[in-house]
Amino acid sequence: MKKLSIAILAIILTFSISTLFTSCGDNEDDANDAAKEMVAENEDTTEDVAEDTTEAADYSAGKTIYTNKCMACHQENGEGVDPSFPALKGKTADLDIVVNGTDGTAMAAFKDQLSDQEIVDVINYVNHAWGNNADAITLDDITSAKK
Ligand code: HEC
């Protein structure tokens, strides 16, 4: 009789332990699923943020170049100094002038001073500063503007 109850006890014990393990496994799976979902949701959010930044483009690189290379003449407010330095505010930047300069004036050919990418950045900044709102330019535009 004693042996039998020990055997039953052992069976019950084995059963409950194995149930415990199985349910633990289930929990792990659930936890994994939840974690995966969270990662997936986070990825969605990251994409959303990335899309948003593209829409509200970042002109900080161009702004730095403007401050270092253009501001002395065209001024921080883009209004220039009349009559020596024309305003850039209220215009679409003349790519030809920025790339090739204007002989006989203080406006240098920036293709000699800046990389193509830097010219793209500074023009896109100028074209979106002080209420300006022109289409974004690309590296190809610089290539075709070069004389
Ligand atoms: C040393 C002074 C000086 C600096 C620095 C300078 N510019 Fe100019 N910029 C001028 C002058 C002078 C003109 C007028 C040239 C002309 O009559 O064609 C001009 C003309 C321009 C124009 C044409 C404006 C118009 O009325 O159509 C643009 C665009 C321009 N500059 C952009 C820039 C950018 C961008 C930078 C910096 C990368 C820069 N400039 C740096 C003096 C300067």
Backbone and ligand atoms as CSV (ligand in chain L), in Angstrom:
chain,resi,resn,atom,element,x,y,z
A,1,MET,N,N,0.837,-1.206,0.000
A,1,MET,CA,C,0.000,0.000,0.000
A,1,MET,C,C,0.866,1.249,0.000
A,2,LYS,N,N,1.903,1.237,0.831
A,2,LYS,CA,C,2.806,2.380,0.912
A,2,LYS,C,C,3.541,2.587,-0.414
A,3,LYS,N,N,3.972,1.443,-0.986
A,3,LYS,CA,C,4.693,1.514,-2.249
A,3,LYS,C,C,3.826,2.123,-3.329
A,4,LEU,N,N,2.549,1.714,-3.322
A,4,LEU,CA,C,1.637,2.193,-4.353
A,4,LEU,C,C,1.489,3.716,-4.261
A,5,SER,N,N,1.268,4.183,-3.010
A,5,SER,CA,C,1.063,5.637,-2.889
A,5,SER,C,C,2.314,6.421,-3.265
A,6,ILE,N,N,3.470,5.843,-2.974
A,6,ILE,CA,C,4.706,6.531,-3.397
A,6,ILE,C,C,4.769,6.584,-4.911
A,7,ALA,N,N,4.384,5.456,-5.526
A,7,ALA,CA,C,4.397,5.414,-6.988
A,7,ALA,C,C,3.445,6.458,-7.541
A,8,ILE,N,N,2.227,6.527,-6.970
A,8,ILE,CA,C,1.236,7.518,-7.448
A,8,ILE,C,C,1.785,8.930,-7.261
A,9,LEU,N,N,2.355,9.124,-6.085
A,9,LEU,CA,C,2.924,10.441,-5.785
A,9,LEU,C,C,3.981,10.816,-6.816
A,10,ALA,N,N,4.821,9.817,-7.125
A,10,ALA,CA,C,5.884,10.050,-8.105
A,10,ALA,C,C,5.289,10.402,-9.457
A,11,ILE,N,N,4.238,9.697,-9.827
A,11,ILE,CA,C,3.597,9.977,-11.128
A,11,ILE,C,C,3.029,11.386,-11.137
A,12,ILE,N,N,2.303,11.694,-10.052
A,12,ILE,CA,C,1.706,13.040,-9.981
A,12,ILE,C,C,2.791,14.105,-10.068
A,13,LEU,N,N,3.866,13.825,-9.316
A,13,LEU,CA,C,4.963,14.796,-9.285
A,13,LEU,C,C,5.567,14.992,-10.676
A,14,THR,N,N,5.876,13.866,-11.330
A,14,THR,CA,C,6.454,13.937,-12.671
A,14,THR,C,C,5.521,14.719,-13.585
A,15,PHE,N,N,4.221,14.390,-13.462
A,15,PHE,CA,C,3.245,15.034,-14.332
A,15,PHE,C,C,3.236,16.550,-14.112
A,16,SER,N,N,3.162,16.904,-12.813
A,16,SER,CA,C,3.069,18.349,-12.565
A,16,SER,C,C,4.345,19.087,-12.948
A,17,ILE,N,N,5.489,18.416,-12.742
A,17,ILE,CA,C,6.748,19.072,-13.136
A,17,ILE,C,C,6.789,19.275,-14.645
A,18,SER,N,N,6.364,18.213,-15.376
A,18,SER,CA,C,6.424,18.351,-16.830
A,18,SER,C,C,5.430,19.418,-17.303
A,19,THR,N,N,4.246,19.484,-16.632
A,19,THR,CA,C,3.288,20.537,-16.994
A,19,THR,C,C,3.912,21.906,-16.758
A,20,LEU,N,N,4.604,21.995,-15.638
A,20,LEU,CA,C,5.258,23.256,-15.280
A,20,LEU,C,C,6.227,23.672,-16.378
A,21,PHE,N,N,7.029,22.684,-16.828
A,21,PHE,CA,C,8.023,22.992,-17.872
A,21,PHE,C,C,7.349,23.409,-19.170
A,22,THR,N,N,6.285,22.629,-19.502
A,22,THR,CA,C,5.614,22.944,-20.760
A,22,THR,C,C,5.035,24.344,-20.705
A,23,SER,N,N,4.382,24.650,-19.581
A,23,SER,CA,C,3.741,25.969,-19.520
A,23,SER,C,C,4.802,27.068,-19.504
A,24,CYS,N,N,5.942,26.753,-18.894
A,24,CYS,CA,C,7.039,27.706,-18.928
A,24,CYS,C,C,7.440,27.988,-20.361
A,25,GLY,N,N,7.547,26.885,-21.114
A,25,GLY,CA,C,7.896,27.023,-22.534
A,25,GLY,C,C,6.889,27.896,-23.247
A,26,ASP,N,N,5.612,27.674,-22.966
A,26,ASP,CA,C,4.574,28.486,-23.602
A,26,ASP,C,C,4.778,29.949,-23.273
A,27,ASN,N,N,5.029,30.180,-21.993
A,27,ASN,CA,C,5.234,31.565,-21.565
A,27,ASN,C,C,6.391,32.202,-22.311
A,28,GLU,N,N,7.449,31.383,-22.471
A,28,GLU,CA,C,8.605,31.917,-23.185
A,28,GLU,C,C,8.219,32.300,-24.600
A,29,ASP,N,N,7.452,31.398,-25.224
A,29,ASP,CA,C,7.016,31.688,-26.586
A,29,ASP,C,C,6.192,32.966,-26.617
A,30,ASP,N,N,5.280,33.068,-25.647
A,30,ASP,CA,C,4.445,34.273,-25.590
A,30,ASP,C,C,5.321,35.504,-25.452
A,31,ALA,N,N,6.284,35.382,-24.517
A,31,ALA,CA,C,7.179,36.510,-24.286
A,31,ALA,C,C,7.944,36.851,-25.555
A,32,ASN,N,N,8.407,35.789,-26.247
A,32,ASN,CA,C,9.125,36.021,-27.498
A,32,ASN,C,C,8.248,36.734,-28.512
A,33,ASP,N,N,7.004,36.243,-28.619
A,33,ASP,CA,C,6.086,36.867,-29.572
A,33,ASP,C,C,5.880,38.335,-29.227
A,34,ALA,N,N,5.657,38.574,-27.924
A,34,ALA,CA,C,5.427,39.948,-27.495
A,34,ALA,C,C,6.631,40.819,-27.826
A,35,ALA,N,N,7.839,40.256,-27.559
A,35,ALA,CA,C,9.049,41.017,-27.844
A,35,ALA,C,C,9.165,41.297,-29.332
A,36,LYS,N,N,8.859,40.261,-30.144
A,36,LYS,CA,C,8.939,40.451,-31.597
A,36,LYS,C,C,7.977,41.544,-32.048
A,37,GLU,N,N,6.761,41.488,-31.472
A,37,GLU,CA,C,5.774,42.510,-31.843
A,37,GLU,C,C,6.286,43.899,-31.501
A,38,MET,N,N,6.884,43.999,-30.297
A,38,MET,CA,C,7.399,45.301,-29.872
A,38,MET,C,C,8.482,45.804,-30.816
A,39,VAL,N,N,9.383,44.870,-31.206
A,39,VAL,CA,C,10.451,45.248,-32.139
A,39,VAL,C,C,9.829,45.705,-33.454
A,40,ALA,N,N,8.840,44.933,-33.927
A,40,ALA,CA,C,8.185,45.285,-35.191
A,40,ALA,C,C,7.543,46.667,-35.083
A,41,GLU,N,N,6.865,46.897,-33.958
A,41,GLU,CA,C,6.241,48.218,-33.775
A,41,GLU,C,C,7.283,49.320,-33.761
A,42,ASN,N,N,8.397,49.047,-33.060
A,42,ASN,CA,C,9.471,50.038,-33.016
A,42,ASN,C,C,10.017,50.320,-34.405
A,43,GLU,N,N,10.159,49.235,-35.202
A,43,GLU,CA,C,10.644,49.438,-36.570
A,43,GLU,C,C,9.691,50.342,-37.332
A,44,ASP,N,N,8.387,50.104,-37.137
A,44,ASP,CA,C,7.400,50.967,-37.795
A,44,ASP,C,C,7.626,52.409,-37.410
A,45,THR,N,N,7.794,52.633,-36.103
A,45,THR,CA,C,7.975,54.002,-35.633
A,45,THR,C,C,9.228,54.617,-36.231
A,46,THR,N,N,10.322,53.811,-36.277
A,46,THR,CA,C,11.563,54.338,-36.842
A,46,THR,C,C,11.334,54.768,-38.285
A,47,GLU,N,N,10.614,53.923,-39.037
A,47,GLU,CA,C,10.339,54.287,-40.430
A,47,GLU,C,C,9.559,55.583,-40.504
A,48,ASP,N,N,8.541,55.696,-39.635
A,48,ASP,CA,C,7.730,56.910,-39.638
A,48,ASP,C,C,8.608,58.130,-39.403
A,49,VAL,N,N,9.488,58.017,-38.402
A,49,VAL,CA,C,10.353,59.147,-38.078
A,49,VAL,C,C,11.230,59.490,-39.273
A,50,ALA,N,N,11.804,58.419,-39.910
A,50,ALA,CA,C,12.675,58.650,-41.063
A,50,ALA,C,C,11.912,59.367,-42.175
A,51,GLU,N,N,10.677,58.933,-42.428
A,51,GLU,CA,C,9.887,59.595,-43.467
A,51,GLU,C,C,9.655,61.045,-43.115
A,52,ASP,N,N,9.346,61.290,-41.849
A,52,ASP,CA,C,9.067,62.669,-41.427
A,52,ASP,C,C,10.273,63.570,-41.662
A,53,THR,N,N,11.483,63.059,-41.347
A,53,THR,CA,C,12.656,63.917,-41.517
A,53,THR,C,C,12.875,64.235,-42.984
A,54,THR,N,N,12.540,63.276,-43.869
A,54,THR,CA,C,12.723,63.549,-45.291
A,54,THR,C,C,11.786,64.680,-45.708
A,55,GLU,N,N,10.574,64.638,-45.162
A,55,GLU,CA,C,9.617,65.677,-45.533
A,55,GLU,C,C,10.080,67.037,-45.013
A,56,ALA,N,N,10.416,67.101,-43.725
A,56,ALA,CA,C,10.938,68.351,-43.176
A,56,ALA,C,C,12.459,68.263,-43.247
A,57,ALA,N,N,12.995,68.499,-44.451
A,57,ALA,CA,C,14.411,68.236,-44.704
A,57,ALA,C,C,15.312,68.990,-43.725
A,58,ASP,N,N,16.500,68.418,-43.559
A,58,ASP,CA,C,17.453,68.959,-42.598
A,58,ASP,C,C,18.491,69.787,-43.357
A,59,TYR,N,N,18.497,71.086,-43.139
A,59,TYR,CA,C,19.406,71.968,-43.874
A,59,TYR,C,C,20.586,72.413,-43.014
A,60,SER,N,N,20.835,71.692,-41.906
A,60,SER,CA,C,21.868,72.172,-40.978
A,60,SER,C,C,23.260,72.181,-41.610
A,61,ALA,N,N,23.553,71.186,-42.461
A,61,ALA,CA,C,24.872,71.160,-43.117
A,61,ALA,C,C,25.026,72.390,-44.000
A,62,GLY,N,N,23.988,72.692,-44.781
A,62,GLY,CA,C,24.017,73.858,-45.666
A,62,GLY,C,C,24.092,75.159,-44.893
A,63,LYS,N,N,23.430,75.179,-43.744
A,63,LYS,CA,C,23.443,76.401,-42.929
A,63,LYS,C,C,24.856,76.698,-42.433
A,64,THR,N,N,25.569,75.641,-42.023
A,64,THR,CA,C,26.946,75.817,-41.554
A,64,THR,C,C,27.823,76.365,-42.679
A,65,ILE,N,N,27.659,75.818,-43.888
A,65,ILE,CA,C,28.449,76.292,-45.029
A,65,ILE,C,C,28.100,77.755,-45.321
A,66,TYR,N,N,26.812,78.083,-45.269
A,66,TYR,CA,C,26.386,79.462,-45.514
A,66,TYR,C,C,27.054,80.409,-44.518
A,67,THR,N,N,27.034,80.003,-43.247
A,67,THR,CA,C,27.627,80.837,-42.201
A,67,THR,C,C,29.109,81.081,-42.479
A,68,ASN,N,N,29.813,80.036,-42.919
A,68,ASN,CA,C,31.254,80.158,-43.127
A,68,ASN,C,C,31.624,80.810,-44.451
A,69,LYS,N,N,30.825,80.616,-45.491
A,69,LYS,CA,C,31.260,80.989,-46.847
A,69,LYS,C,C,30.451,82.101,-47.494
A,70,CYS,N,N,29.267,82.394,-47.009
A,70,CYS,CA,C,28.381,83.303,-47.734
A,70,CYS,C,C,27.898,84.472,-46.880
A,71,MET,N,N,27.807,84.252,-45.593
A,71,MET,CA,C,27.140,85.200,-44.719
A,71,MET,C,C,27.817,86.560,-44.676
A,72,ALA,N,N,29.156,86.576,-44.811
A,72,ALA,CA,C,29.891,87.843,-44.735
A,72,ALA,C,C,29.316,88.844,-45.735
A,73,CYS,N,N,28.945,88.383,-46.898
A,73,CYS,CA,C,28.413,89.291,-47.923
A,73,CYS,C,C,26.880,89.298,-47.940
A,74,HIS,N,N,26.290,88.124,-47.943
A,74,HIS,CA,C,24.828,88.072,-48.136
A,74,HIS,C,C,24.060,88.212,-46.824
A,75,GLN,N,N,24.773,88.249,-45.709
A,75,GLN,CA,C,24.203,88.507,-44.389
A,75,GLN,C,C,23.371,87.336,-43.843
A,76,GLU,N,N,23.283,87.324,-42.520
A,76,GLU,CA,C,22.573,86.244,-41.829
A,76,GLU,C,C,21.100,86.198,-42.240
A,77,ASN,N,N,20.517,87.389,-42.464
A,77,ASN,CA,C,19.093,87.445,-42.822
A,77,ASN,C,C,18.860,87.310,-44.320
A,78,GLY,N,N,19.931,87.077,-45.079
A,78,GLY,CA,C,19.793,86.870,-46.520
A,78,GLY,C,C,19.445,88.120,-47.302
A,79,GLU,N,N,19.520,89.270,-46.658
A,79,GLU,CA,C,19.114,90.494,-47.347
A,79,GLU,C,C,20.283,91.211,-48.025
A,80,GLY,N,N,21.503,90.679,-47.848
A,80,GLY,CA,C,22.661,91.277,-48.497
A,80,GLY,C,C,22.960,92.667,-47.984
A,81,VAL,N,N,23.805,93.372,-48.725
A,81,VAL,CA,C,24.133,94.761,-48.377
A,81,VAL,C,C,23.989,95.572,-49.657
A,82,ASP,N,N,22.995,96.381,-49.694
A,82,ASP,CA,C,22.709,97.182,-50.881
A,82,ASP,C,C,23.734,98.312,-51.000
A,83,PRO,N,N,24.359,98.579,-52.115
A,83,PRO,CA,C,24.167,97.929,-53.427
A,83,PRO,C,C,25.246,96.893,-53.738
A,84,SER,N,N,26.123,96.587,-52.782
A,84,SER,CA,C,27.274,95.741,-53.108
A,84,SER,C,C,26.927,94.257,-53.224
A,85,PHE,N,N,26.149,93.753,-52.271
A,85,PHE,CA,C,25.890,92.316,-52.209
A,85,PHE,C,C,24.393,92.065,-52.308
A,86,PRO,N,N,23.953,91.410,-53.352
A,86,PRO,CA,C,22.508,91.227,-53.554
A,86,PRO,C,C,21.866,90.355,-52.477
A,87,ALA,N,N,20.587,90.580,-52.276
A,87,ALA,CA,C,19.808,89.739,-51.361
A,87,ALA,C,C,19.621,88.370,-51.982
A,88,LEU,N,N,19.546,87.354,-51.134
A,88,LEU,CA,C,19.216,86.004,-51.603
A,88,LEU,C,C,17.796,85.657,-51.161
A,89,LYS,N,N,17.307,86.452,-50.233
A,89,LYS,CA,C,15.943,86.264,-49.728
A,89,LYS,C,C,14.955,86.649,-50.836
A,90,GLY,N,N,13.908,85.843,-50.971
A,90,GLY,CA,C,12.881,86.175,-51.951
A,90,GLY,C,C,13.245,85.777,-53.368
A,91,LYS,N,N,14.325,84.976,-53.525
A,91,LYS,CA,C,14.736,84.533,-54.870
A,91,LYS,C,C,14.979,83.035,-54.838
A,92,THR,N,N,15.057,82.459,-56.040
A,92,THR,CA,C,15.609,81.113,-56.171
A,92,THR,C,C,17.065,81.297,-56.546
A,93,ALA,N,N,17.965,80.686,-55.780
A,93,ALA,CA,C,19.393,80.920,-55.992
A,93,ALA,C,C,19.802,80.601,-57.422
A,94,ASP,N,N,20.556,81.519,-58.019
A,94,ASP,CA,C,21.068,81.324,-59.378
A,94,ASP,C,C,22.262,80.367,-59.309
A,95,LEU,N,N,22.024,79.132,-59.715
A,95,LEU,CA,C,23.030,78.072,-59.616
A,95,LEU,C,C,24.295,78.424,-60.397
A,96,ASP,N,N,24.111,79.002,-61.587
A,96,ASP,CA,C,25.249,79.361,-62.444
A,96,ASP,C,C,26.188,80.314,-61.704
A,97,ILE,N,N,25.610,81.310,-61.046
A,97,ILE,CA,C,26.433,82.300,-60.342
A,97,ILE,C,C,27.183,81.657,-59.177
A,98,VAL,N,N,26.490,80.790,-58.429
A,98,VAL,CA,C,27.151,80.160,-57.276
A,98,VAL,C,C,28.255,79.207,-57.745
A,99,VAL,N,N,28.006,78.444,-58.762
A,99,VAL,CA,C,28.979,77.456,-59.237
A,99,VAL,C,C,30.152,78.136,-59.938
A,100,ASN,N,N,29.861,79.075,-60.853
A,100,ASN,CA,C,30.910,79.651,-61.703
A,100,ASN,C,C,31.343,81.053,-61.298
A,101,GLY,N,N,30.629,81.651,-60.349
A,101,GLY,CA,C,30.956,83.011,-59.927
A,101,GLY,C,C,30.592,84.026,-61.000
A,102,THR,N,N,30.834,85.311,-60.701
A,102,THR,CA,C,30.643,86.361,-61.704
A,102,THR,C,C,31.951,87.137,-61.800
A,103,ASP,N,N,32.586,87.033,-62.949
A,103,ASP,CA,C,33.854,87.752,-63.155
A,103,ASP,C,C,33.679,89.235,-62.860
A,104,GLY,N,N,34.684,89.807,-62.268
A,104,GLY,CA,C,34.661,91.240,-62.033
A,104,GLY,C,C,33.837,91.644,-60.817
A,105,THR,N,N,33.283,90.680,-60.098
A,105,THR,CA,C,32.564,90.992,-58.852
A,105,THR,C,C,33.190,90.188,-57.711
A,106,ALA,N,N,32.679,90.423,-56.527
A,106,ALA,CA,C,33.189,89.708,-55.358
A,106,ALA,C,C,32.662,88.276,-55.294
A,107,MET,N,N,31.700,87.947,-56.159
A,107,MET,CA,C,31.100,86.606,-56.111
A,107,MET,C,C,32.020,85.583,-56.764
A,108,ALA,N,N,32.586,84.723,-55.917
A,108,ALA,CA,C,33.567,83.743,-56.372
A,108,ALA,C,C,32.890,82.532,-57.011
A,109,ALA,N,N,33.669,81.785,-57.775
A,109,ALA,CA,C,33.200,80.510,-58.338
A,109,ALA,C,C,33.345,79.459,-57.247
A,110,PHE,N,N,32.231,79.046,-56.670
A,110,PHE,CA,C,32.327,78.138,-55.527
A,110,PHE,C,C,32.640,76.700,-55.918
A,111,LYS,N,N,32.634,76.390,-57.227
A,111,LYS,CA,C,33.055,75.047,-57.643
A,111,LYS,C,C,34.534,74.834,-57.290
A,112,ASP,N,N,35.286,75.954,-57.128
A,112,ASP,CA,C,36.704,75.849,-56.759
A,112,ASP,C,C,36.909,75.773,-55.245
A,113,GLN,N,N,35.883,76.110,-54.490
A,113,GLN,CA,C,36.040,76.188,-53.027
A,113,GLN,C,C,35.269,75.122,-52.262
A,114,LEU,N,N,34.188,74.645,-52.875
A,114,LEU,CA,C,33.329,73.680,-52.177
A,114,LEU,C,C,33.189,72.418,-53.019
A,115,SER,N,N,32.913,71.306,-52.362
A,115,SER,CA,C,32.610,70.078,-53.104
A,115,SER,C,C,31.207,70.221,-53.699
A,116,ASP,N,N,30.917,69.398,-54.704
A,116,ASP,CA,C,29.583,69.438,-55.317
A,116,ASP,C,C,28.498,69.254,-54.252
A,117,GLN,N,N,28.747,68.312,-53.341
A,117,GLN,CA,C,27.754,68.056,-52.296
A,117,GLN,C,C,27.580,69.280,-51.398
A,118,GLU,N,N,28.663,69.969,-51.117
A,118,GLU,CA,C,28.556,71.166,-50.270
A,118,GLU,C,C,27.758,72.257,-50.984
A,119,ILE,N,N,27.945,72.375,-52.303
A,119,ILE,CA,C,27.165,73.371,-53.056
A,119,ILE,C,C,25.681,72.991,-53.021
A,120,VAL,N,N,25.395,71.693,-53.206
A,120,VAL,CA,C,24.003,71.224,-53.117
A,120,VAL,C,C,23.422,71.615,-51.759
A,121,ASP,N,N,24.178,71.336,-50.702
A,121,ASP,CA,C,23.687,71.598,-49.346
A,121,ASP,C,C,23.438,73.091,-49.118
A,122,VAL,N,N,24.381,73.929,-49.541
A,122,VAL,CA,C,24.245,75.359,-49.246
A,122,VAL,C,C,23.114,75.971,-50.081
A,123,ILE,N,N,22.980,75.528,-51.337
A,123,ILE,CA,C,21.895,76.059,-52.181
A,123,ILE,C,C,20.539,75.624,-51.630
A,124,ASN,N,N,20.449,74.359,-51.231
A,124,ASN,CA,C,19.170,73.896,-50.693
A,124,ASN,C,C,18.837,74.620,-49.388
A,125,TYR,N,N,19.874,74.981,-48.638
A,125,TYR,CA,C,19.618,75.793,-47.437
A,125,TYR,C,C,19.080,77.170,-47.835
A,126,VAL,N,N,19.825,77.849,-48.733
A,126,VAL,CA,C,19.434,79.206,-49.161
A,126,VAL,C,C,18.024,79.192,-49.746
A,127,ASN,N,N,17.717,78.151,-50.519
A,127,ASN,CA,C,16.408,78.082,-51.173
A,127,ASN,C,C,15.274,77.728,-50.220
A,128,HIS,N,N,15.619,77.464,-48.954
A,128,HIS,CA,C,14.564,77.189,-47.972
A,128,HIS,C,C,14.701,78.059,-46.728
A,129,ALA,N,N,15.558,79.068,-46.806
A,129,ALA,CA,C,15.725,79.978,-45.668
A,129,ALA,C,C,14.905,81.240,-45.914
A,130,TRP,N,N,14.638,81.987,-44.888
A,130,TRP,CA,C,13.990,83.314,-44.959
A,130,TRP,C,C,12.684,83.284,-45.767
A,131,GLY,N,N,11.950,82.188,-45.691
A,131,GLY,CA,C,10.686,82.093,-46.419
A,131,GLY,C,C,10.851,81.648,-47.867
A,132,ASN,N,N,12.109,81.483,-48.326
A,132,ASN,CA,C,12.309,80.942,-49.683
A,132,ASN,C,C,11.760,79.520,-49.732
A,133,ASN,N,N,11.267,79.130,-50.901
A,133,ASN,CA,C,10.745,77.772,-51.003
A,133,ASN,C,C,10.831,77.260,-52.440
A,134,ALA,N,N,12.064,76.931,-52.852
A,134,ALA,CA,C,12.273,76.422,-54.211
A,134,ALA,C,C,12.444,74.915,-54.176
A,135,ASP,N,N,12.366,74.278,-55.332
A,135,ASP,CA,C,12.581,72.832,-55.410
A,135,ASP,C,C,14.006,72.505,-55.001
A,136,ALA,N,N,14.185,71.334,-54.389
A,136,ALA,CA,C,15.520,70.901,-53.983
A,136,ALA,C,C,16.360,70.615,-55.224
A,137,ILE,N,N,17.640,70.945,-55.156
A,137,ILE,CA,C,18.544,70.613,-56.264
A,137,ILE,C,C,19.372,69.387,-55.903
A,138,THR,N,N,20.001,68.771,-56.906
A,138,THR,CA,C,20.767,67.539,-56.698
A,138,THR,C,C,22.178,67.698,-57.277
A,139,LEU,N,N,22.998,66.694,-57.054
A,139,LEU,CA,C,24.368,66.697,-57.584
A,139,LEU,C,C,24.373,66.850,-59.106
A,140,ASP,N,N,23.397,66.246,-59.779
A,140,ASP,CA,C,23.325,66.355,-61.249
A,140,ASP,C,C,23.187,67.802,-61.684
A,141,ASP,N,N,22.423,68.591,-60.924
A,141,ASP,CA,C,22.252,70.010,-61.277
A,141,ASP,C,C,23.595,70.737,-61.226
A,142,ILE,N,N,24.430,70.374,-60.274
A,142,ILE,CA,C,25.747,71.023,-60.168
A,142,ILE,C,C,26.589,70.644,-61.386
A,143,THR,N,N,26.602,69.355,-61.714
A,143,THR,CA,C,27.376,68.889,-62.867
A,143,THR,C,C,26.966,69.651,-64.121
A,144,SER,N,N,25.665,69.821,-64.339
A,144,SER,CA,C,25.263,70.494,-65.571
A,144,SER,C,C,25.462,72.005,-65.507
A,145,ALA,N,N,25.592,72.572,-64.302
A,145,ALA,CA,C,25.793,74.027,-64.202
A,145,ALA,C,C,27.254,74.421,-64.413
A,146,LYS,N,N,28.156,73.464,-64.234
A,146,LYS,CA,C,29.597,73.786,-64.317
A,146,LYS,C,C,29.998,74.209,-65.728
A,147,LYS,N,N,30.790,75.286,-65.810
A,147,LYS,CA,C,31.277,75.770,-67.116
A,147,LYS,C,C,32.754,75.475,-67.241
L,1,HEC,C1,C,32.758,88.241,-50.948
L,1,HEC,C2,C,31.333,88.460,-51.023
L,1,HEC,C3,C,30.456,87.280,-51.389
L,1,HEC,C4,C,30.437,86.022,-50.845
L,1,HEC,C5,C,31.325,85.498,-49.740
L,1,HEC,C6,C,29.382,85.304,-51.502
L,1,HEC,N1,N,28.787,86.102,-52.421
L,1,HEC,FE1,FE,27.212,85.578,-53.570
L,1,HEC,N2,N,27.313,87.354,-54.503
L,1,HEC,C7,C,28.220,88.378,-54.244
L,1,HEC,C8,C,28.062,89.407,-55.230
L,1,HEC,C9,C,28.851,90.689,-55.324
L,1,HEC,C10,C,27.047,88.984,-56.114
L,1,HEC,C11,C,26.541,89.686,-57.363
L,1,HEC,C12,C,27.195,88.975,-58.547
L,1,HEC,C13,C,26.616,89.414,-59.854
L,1,HEC,O1,O,26.341,90.596,-60.027
L,1,HEC,O2,O,26.453,88.530,-60.717
L,1,HEC,C14,C,26.590,87.700,-55.612
L,1,HEC,C15,C,25.560,86.970,-56.194
L,1,HEC,C16,C,25.056,85.815,-55.681
L,1,HEC,C17,C,23.879,85.165,-56.170
L,1,HEC,C18,C,22.956,85.671,-57.253
L,1,HEC,C19,C,22.021,86.662,-56.593
L,1,HEC,C20,C,20.984,87.191,-57.537
L,1,HEC,O3,O,20.602,88.363,-57.355
L,1,HEC,O4,O,20.531,86.457,-58.414
L,1,HEC,C21,C,23.702,84.041,-55.419
L,1,HEC,C22,C,22.577,83.026,-55.525
L,1,HEC,C23,C,24.780,84.008,-54.470
L,1,HEC,N3,N,25.588,85.097,-54.648
L,1,HEC,C24,C,24.972,83.006,-53.544
L,1,HEC,C25,C,26.071,82.907,-52.740
L,1,HEC,C26,C,26.361,81.777,-51.927
L,1,HEC,C27,C,25.485,80.542,-51.817
L,1,HEC,C28,C,27.522,82.026,-51.287
L,1,HEC,C29,C,28.286,81.121,-50.372
L,1,HEC,C30,C,28.580,79.784,-50.857
L,1,HEC,C31,C,27.942,83.350,-51.691
L,1,HEC,N4,N,27.048,83.838,-52.583
L,1,HEC,C32,C,29.064,83.993,-51.223
L,1,HEC,C33,C,29.091,88.375,-53.200
L,1,HEC,C34,C,29.407,87.297,-52.401
